[in-house]
């Protein structure tokens, strides 16, 4: 499938990004004074000033005069304010890191917290970014192996359904046809019903086998496979329209498989959960002004996402998108319903983005 090779290249990219983060953290550590020295310097300055006043001509009367008390209170307030400012500046990056950690999701790549602040905070943020990059790369590699094994198992089950169960039902159907020609008239209707039930079961087995192993994707290509998928989901109560150009730019096999599976899962969710009567399946190349690549959009006019948590289907789509470095967004549609938008960037180092600009 080529998934493992893609994951390895992305892992190397993650390591390079981690190295850059560490280098940036090192530069930040040299440029910024540590939190310890900031607090120590402020406290030392206050103590030095207090000692200088005690050794100098300044005295405190007994009882303390109003002017002397005012000077002491002003000095105490200045020292406390300085400490508060230093601590606020030093702890703000840690608060930002805490918010990033509480919202981090390995299946939803987002921006990393900025490496800034005192040396200790900058080093901690850089270490967290490096750890997150490593975990994300390891998660993608593990998901790649799991999905590759899943696809092999899908192929095996589809082959057994088609070759064994399908052939058995075909033989039963032929036998029933021969029996129907010899049975008495009062039993012919029952045999005919058995034939229809067997034929319906055979069609269902073939449909399940096609969904498990999209042979049309391997034989006719992505565009034909998506058109066939849209026709398959067009049934009573749901009309699926498609807009898929025939001159798509070249895509890797694993990218085509991810596009097909995301479209399949999106339409499955529409048919089962959205109560929609219309859906649209759109695949388009992105112009160079948008970074190149391709974008898949599955849109319906159903009830929308609501407040329900993401199910296994959406999580599976996110894992597949993560494998090929794509961005996926599941959000409300502009006029109601749900949008599933998968955006695959152009492969680095080739002319993919330029080719997409020539497509209609």
Secondary structure, 3 states (H helix, E strand, C coil): CCHHHHHHHHHHHHHHHHHHHHHHHHHHHHHCCCHHHHHHHHHHHHHHHHHHHHHCCCCCCCCCCHHHHHHHHHHHHHHHHHHHHHHHHHHHHHHHHHHHHHHCCCCCCCCCCCCCCCHHHHHHHHHHHHHHHHHHHHHHHHHHHHHHHHHHHHHHHHHHHHHHHHHHHHHHHHHHHHHHCCCCHHHHHHHHHHHHHHHHHHHHHHHHHHHHCCHHHHHHCHHHHHHHHHHHHCECCEEEEEEECCCCCCCCHHHHHHHHHHHHHHHHHHHHHCCCCEEEEEEEECCHHHCCCEEEEEEECCCCCCCCCCCHHHHHHHHHHHHCCCEEEEEECCCCCEEEEEEECCCCCCCHHHHHHCCC
